[in-house]
Amino acid sequence: MRNLISGIIGLAWGGFILVACVLRGGPQGEGAYYAGQICALVMGVLFFVGGVVYFILGLRELRPDVPRKKRRRVVGRVRKRRRSRWDEDD
């Protein structure tokens, strides 16, 4: 549920930033003002992409009927017992 909420917030926030940039006609001005607008545009894109990822992860958590992939266990490989440095049984 946390992923779903984070995804919705990221989508909304990033979407608002991108829409505001498009409505204003893109970055304008020069110098630091222009650089700040470019950084805001990049941040909006990152929020939007992160929101999409977390939204998809949140939707996956809501559907428990879909089986998750299990890790394949390697057959025939025996784990050795770790020995401590202070083991005097040699």
OpenMM code with the backbone's topology and positions (N, CA, C; nanometers):
from openmm import Vec3, app, unit

residues = "MET ARG ASN LEU ILE SER GLY ILE ILE GLY LEU ALA TRP GLY GLY PHE ILE LEU VAL ALA CYS VAL LEU ARG GLY GLY PRO GLN GLY GLU GLY ALA TYR TYR ALA GLY GLN ILE CYS ALA LEU VAL MET GLY VAL LEU PHE PHE VAL GLY GLY VAL VAL TYR PHE ILE LEU GLY LEU ARG GLU LEU ARG PRO ASP VAL PRO ARG LYS LYS ARG ARG ARG VAL VAL GLY ARG VAL ARG LYS ARG ARG ARG SER ARG TRP ASP GLU ASP ASP".split()
positions = [
    Vec3(0.0828, -0.1187, 0.0000),
    Vec3(0.0000, 0.0000, 0.0000),
    Vec3(0.0877, 0.1256, 0.0000),
    Vec3(0.2010, 0.1171, 0.0703),
    Vec3(0.2905, 0.2329, 0.0747),
    Vec3(0.3449, 0.2645, -0.0639),
    Vec3(0.3770, 0.1596, -0.1421),
    Vec3(0.4259, 0.1821, -0.2778),
    Vec3(0.3192, 0.2464, -0.3651),
    Vec3(0.1953, 0.2047, -0.3463),
    Vec3(0.0862, 0.2604, -0.4254),
    Vec3(0.0666, 0.4091, -0.3950),
    Vec3(0.0688, 0.4443, -0.2681),
    Vec3(0.0526, 0.5851, -0.2290),
    Vec3(0.1708, 0.6685, -0.2780),
    Vec3(0.2918, 0.6157, -0.2628),
    Vec3(0.4100, 0.6883, -0.3117),
    Vec3(0.4044, 0.7054, -0.4631),
    Vec3(0.3565, 0.6039, -0.5324),
    Vec3(0.3445, 0.6128, -0.6775),
    Vec3(0.2451, 0.7180, -0.7209),
    Vec3(0.1311, 0.7247, -0.6521),
    Vec3(0.0300, 0.8250, -0.6863),
    Vec3(0.0836, 0.9655, -0.6612),
    Vec3(0.1524, 0.9841, -0.5495),
    Vec3(0.2091, 1.1157, -0.5181),
    Vec3(0.3166, 1.1541, -0.6206),
    Vec3(0.4032, 1.0604, -0.6562),
    Vec3(0.5070, 1.0870, -0.7556),
    Vec3(0.4495, 1.1197, -0.8922),
    Vec3(0.3458, 1.0461, -0.9316),
    Vec3(0.2805, 1.0743, -1.0600),
    Vec3(0.2167, 1.2132, -1.0601),
    Vec3(0.1471, 1.2460, -0.9516),
    Vec3(0.0798, 1.3761, -0.9452),
    Vec3(0.1801, 1.4904, -0.9428),
    Vec3(0.2790, 1.4804, -0.8543),
    Vec3(0.3755, 1.5888, -0.8390),
    Vec3(0.4570, 1.6082, -0.9672),
    Vec3(0.5089, 1.4984, -1.0213),
    Vec3(0.5854, 1.5075, -1.1456),
    Vec3(0.4996, 1.5550, -1.2617),
    Vec3(0.3756, 1.5081, -1.2658),
    Vec3(0.2852, 1.5516, -1.3726),
    Vec3(0.2545, 1.6999, -1.3641),
    Vec3(0.2317, 1.7503, -1.2418),
    Vec3(0.2058, 1.8939, -1.2258),
    Vec3(0.3258, 1.9778, -1.2689),
    Vec3(0.4448, 1.9339, -1.2342),
    Vec3(0.5659, 2.0079, -1.2731),
    Vec3(0.5800, 2.0100, -1.4251),
    Vec3(0.5587, 1.8945, -1.4892),
    Vec3(0.5725, 1.8877, -1.6353),
    Vec3(0.4646, 1.9692, -1.7062),
    Vec3(0.3407, 1.9624, -1.6565),
    Vec3(0.2324, 2.0406, -1.7181),
    Vec3(0.2589, 2.1902, -1.7019),
    Vec3(0.3068, 2.2309, -1.5849),
    Vec3(0.3369, 2.3723, -1.5633),
    Vec3(0.4469, 2.4202, -1.6578),
    Vec3(0.5446, 2.3353, -1.6812),
    Vec3(0.6532, 2.3723, -1.7721),
    Vec3(0.6017, 2.3856, -1.9153),
    Vec3(0.5142, 2.2942, -1.9558),
    Vec3(0.4596, 2.2993, -2.0915),
    Vec3(0.3694, 2.4223, -2.1080),
    Vec3(0.2890, 2.4544, -2.0065),
    Vec3(0.1982, 2.5691, -2.0164),
    Vec3(0.2729, 2.7023, -2.0226),
    Vec3(0.3892, 2.7080, -1.9574),
    Vec3(0.4679, 2.8313, -1.9616),
    Vec3(0.5519, 2.8435, -2.0867),
    Vec3(0.5587, 2.7385, -2.1658),
    Vec3(0.6347, 2.7459, -2.2903),
    Vec3(0.7786, 2.7004, -2.2754),
    Vec3(0.8098, 2.6258, -2.1748),
    Vec3(0.9453, 2.5756, -2.1551),
    Vec3(1.0295, 2.6731, -2.0748),
    Vec3(1.1529, 2.6359, -2.0491),
    Vec3(1.2421, 2.7234, -1.9719),
    Vec3(1.2704, 2.8546, -2.0455),
    Vec3(1.2684, 2.9642, -1.9721),
    Vec3(1.2937, 3.0959, -2.0302),
    Vec3(1.3949, 3.1698, -1.9442),
    Vec3(1.4509, 3.2732, -1.9964),
    Vec3(1.5449, 3.3539, -1.9212),
    Vec3(1.6875, 3.3134, -1.9504),
    Vec3(1.7768, 3.3544, -1.8615),
    Vec3(1.9181, 3.3220, -1.8807),
    Vec3(1.9861, 3.3099, -1.7453),
    Vec3(2.1005, 3.2512, -1.7472),
    Vec3(2.1803, 3.2389, -1.6256),
    Vec3(2.1228, 3.1382, -1.5269),
    Vec3(2.1289, 3.1772, -1.3992),
    Vec3(2.0867, 3.0876, -1.2919),
    Vec3(1.9366, 3.0600, -1.2974),
    Vec3(1.8581, 3.1558, -1.3428),
    Vec3(1.7133, 3.1371, -1.3535),
    Vec3(1.6815, 3.0262, -1.4537),
    Vec3(1.7504, 3.0253, -1.5655),
    Vec3(1.7318, 2.9226, -1.6676),
    Vec3(1.7780, 2.7868, -1.6149),
    Vec3(1.8916, 2.7849, -1.5471),
    Vec3(1.9443, 2.6598, -1.4914),
    Vec3(1.8489, 2.6016, -1.3874),
    Vec3(1.7883, 2.6871, -1.3069),
    Vec3(1.6920, 2.6403, -1.2078),
    Vec3(1.5687, 2.5806, -1.2725),
    Vec3(1.5240, 2.6391, -1.3831),
    Vec3(1.4087, 2.5843, -1.4536),
    Vec3(1.4410, 2.4498, -1.5185),
    Vec3(1.5609, 2.4349, -1.5691),
    Vec3(1.6023, 2.3065, -1.6260),
    Vec3(1.6088, 2.2003, -1.5158),
    Vec3(1.6635, 2.2355, -1.4000),
    Vec3(1.6693, 2.1414, -1.2878),
    Vec3(1.5292, 2.1005, -1.2420),
    Vec3(1.4360, 2.1951, -1.2403),
    Vec3(1.2979, 2.1629, -1.2030),
    Vec3(1.2350, 2.0697, -1.3064),
    Vec3(1.2653, 2.0908, -1.4326),
    Vec3(1.2125, 2.0040, -1.5374),
    Vec3(1.2677, 1.8622, -1.5230),
    Vec3(1.3964, 1.8510, -1.4973),
    Vec3(1.4583, 1.7191, -1.4772),
    Vec3(1.3993, 1.6522, -1.3533),
    Vec3(1.3797, 1.7280, -1.2480),
    Vec3(1.3223, 1.6735, -1.1253),
    Vec3(1.1785, 1.6273, -1.1485),
    Vec3(1.1021, 1.7016, -1.2264),
    Vec3(0.9665, 1.6609, -1.2604),
    Vec3(0.9638, 1.5298, -1.3366),
    Vec3(1.0562, 1.5132, -1.4305),
    Vec3(1.0649, 1.3880, -1.5065),
    Vec3(1.1008, 1.2732, -1.4132),
    Vec3(1.1961, 1.2952, -1.3227),
    Vec3(1.2349, 1.1899, -1.2287),
    Vec3(1.1209, 1.1522, -1.1347),
    Vec3(1.0476, 1.2517, -1.0840),
    Vec3(0.9315, 1.2236, -0.9994),
    Vec3(0.8278, 1.1414, -1.0762),
    Vec3(0.8042, 1.1797, -1.2011),
    Vec3(0.7030, 1.1106, -1.2806),
    Vec3(0.7443, 0.9657, -1.3069),
    Vec3(0.8689, 0.9430, -1.3461),
    Vec3(0.9170, 0.8067, -1.3739),
    Vec3(0.9179, 0.7235, -1.2456),
    Vec3(0.9648, 0.7812, -1.1361),
    Vec3(0.9621, 0.7094, -1.0087),
    Vec3(0.8206, 0.6782, -0.9641),
    Vec3(0.7294, 0.7711, -0.9887),
    Vec3(0.5891, 0.7471, -0.9552),
    Vec3(0.5308, 0.6325, -1.0349),
    Vec3(0.5664, 0.6232, -1.1629),
    Vec3(0.5177, 0.5127, -1.2457),
    Vec3(0.5695, 0.3796, -1.1919),
    Vec3(0.6976, 0.3749, -1.1566),
    Vec3(0.7567, 0.2509, -1.1053),
    Vec3(0.6895, 0.2092, -0.9755),
    Vec3(0.6762, 0.3019, -0.8811),
    Vec3(0.6163, 0.2675, -0.7527),
    Vec3(0.4674, 0.2385, -0.7656),
    Vec3(0.4004, 0.3023, -0.8596),
    Vec3(0.2589, 0.2734, -0.8822),
    Vec3(0.2416, 0.1299, -0.9315),
    Vec3(0.3274, 0.0863, -1.0229),
    Vec3(0.3207, -0.0508, -1.0734),
    Vec3(0.3529, -0.1499, -0.9621),
    Vec3(0.4550, -0.1198, -0.8802),
    Vec3(0.4868, -0.2086, -0.7679),
    Vec3(0.3716, -0.2159, -0.6683),
    Vec3(0.3051, -0.1039, -0.6445),
    Vec3(0.1915, -0.1020, -0.5535),
    Vec3(0.0749, -0.1823, -0.6066),
    Vec3(0.0519, -0.1765, -0.7369),
    Vec3(-0.0555, -0.2569, -0.7959),
    Vec3(-0.0243, -0.4052, -0.7882),
    Vec3(0.1011, -0.4408, -0.8011),
    Vec3(0.1398, -0.5820, -0.7882),
    Vec3(0.1134, -0.6350, -0.6485),
    Vec3(0.1347, -0.5510, -0.5465),
    Vec3(0.1122, -0.5946, -0.4090),
    Vec3(-0.0354, -0.6162, -0.3803),
    Vec3(-0.1230, -0.5464, -0.4511),
    Vec3(-0.2664, -0.5596, -0.4267),
    Vec3(-0.3237, -0.6882, -0.4858),
    Vec3(-0.2540, -0.7492, -0.5814),
    Vec3(-0.3033, -0.8714, -0.6438),
    Vec3(-0.2266, -0.9918, -0.5895),
    Vec3(-0.2731, -1.0533, -0.4808),
    Vec3(-0.2007, -1.1668, -0.4244),
    Vec3(-0.2195, -1.2962, -0.5036),
    Vec3(-0.3147, -1.3016, -0.5985),
    Vec3(-0.3400, -1.4248, -0.6722),
    Vec3(-0.2346, -1.4534, -0.7788),
    Vec3(-0.1531, -1.3546, -0.8133),
    Vec3(-0.0489, -1.3740, -0.9133),
    Vec3(0.0728, -1.4350, -0.8447),
    Vec3(0.1156, -1.5535, -0.8888),
    Vec3(0.2312, -1.6163, -0.8234),
    Vec3(0.3594, -1.5397, -0.8535),
    Vec3(0.4414, -1.5256, -0.7534),
    Vec3(0.5711, -1.4603, -0.7715),
    Vec3(0.6738, -1.5624, -0.8135),
    Vec3(0.7758, -1.5149, -0.8815),
    Vec3(0.8823, -1.6048, -0.9242),
    Vec3(0.9625, -1.6490, -0.8027),
    Vec3(0.9901, -1.7767, -0.7982),
    Vec3(1.0706, -1.8302, -0.6887),
    Vec3(1.2138, -1.8473, -0.7369),
    Vec3(1.3049, -1.8336, -0.6451),
    Vec3(1.4451, -1.8554, -0.6799),
    Vec3(1.4690, -2.0042, -0.6982),
    Vec3(1.5426, -2.0351, -0.8017),
    Vec3(1.5748, -2.1759, -0.8243),
    Vec3(1.6854, -2.2182, -0.7301),
    Vec3(1.6674, -2.3319, -0.6727),
    Vec3(1.7668, -2.3835, -0.5805),
    Vec3(1.8655, -2.4694, -0.6583),
    Vec3(1.9913, -2.4496, -0.6335),
    Vec3(2.0942, -2.5259, -0.7018),
    Vec3(2.1017, -2.6637, -0.6376),
    Vec3(2.0813, -2.7665, -0.7184),
    Vec3(2.0800, -2.9034, -0.6688),
    Vec3(2.2203, -2.9604, -0.6764),
    Vec3(2.2595, -3.0323, -0.5742),
    Vec3(2.3883, -3.1000, -0.5744),
    Vec3(2.5015, -3.0185, -0.5157),
    Vec3(2.4760, -2.8987, -0.4777),
    Vec3(2.5806, -2.8158, -0.4195),
    Vec3(2.5655, -2.8173, -0.2688),
    Vec3(2.6682, -2.8626, -0.2015),
    Vec3(2.6650, -2.8734, -0.0564),
    Vec3(2.7411, -2.7553, 0.0020),
    Vec3(2.6788, -2.6905, 0.0964),
    Vec3(2.7462, -2.5785, 0.1618),
    Vec3(2.8445, -2.6309, 0.2651),
    Vec3(2.9614, -2.5726, 0.2642),
    Vec3(3.0610, -2.6094, 0.3640),
    Vec3(3.0382, -2.5282, 0.4903),
    Vec3(3.0628, -2.5915, 0.6007),
    Vec3(3.0469, -2.5239, 0.7283),
    Vec3(3.1623, -2.4271, 0.7468),
    Vec3(3.1293, -2.3066, 0.7867),
    Vec3(3.2354, -2.2087, 0.8095),
    Vec3(3.3135, -2.2457, 0.9333),
    Vec3(3.4402, -2.2209, 0.9230),
    Vec3(3.5267, -2.2474, 1.0376),
    Vec3(3.5793, -2.1145, 1.0894),
    Vec3(3.5877, -2.1052, 1.2151),
    Vec3(3.6392, -1.9808, 1.2733),
    Vec3(3.7915, -1.9810, 1.2703),
    Vec3(3.8459, -1.8653, 1.2891),
    Vec3(3.9927, -1.8535, 1.2909),
    Vec3(4.0523, -1.9208, 1.4123),
    Vec3(3.9749, -1.9348, 1.5167),
    Vec3(4.0273, -1.9864, 1.6423),
    Vec3(4.0042, -2.1360, 1.6578),
    Vec3(3.9618, -2.2017, 1.5512),
    Vec3(3.9339, -2.3439, 1.5571),
    Vec3(4.0656, -2.4201, 1.5657),
    Vec3(4.0864, -2.4996, 1.6706),
    Vec3(4.2128, -2.5688, 1.6957),
    Vec3(4.2023, -2.7175, 1.6649),
    Vec3(4.1019, -2.7617, 1.5898),
    Vec3(4.0798, -2.9046, 1.5679),
    Vec3(4.1639, -2.9632, 1.4573),
    Vec3(4.2522, -2.8930, 1.3976),
    Vec3(4.3286, -2.9443, 1.2819),
    Vec3(4.4169, -3.0556, 1.3165),
] * unit.nanometer
topology = app.Topology()
chain = topology.addChain("A")
for resn in residues:
    res = topology.addResidue(resn, chain)
    for name in ("N", "CA", "C"):
        topology.addAtom(name, app.Element.getBySymbol(name[0]), res)
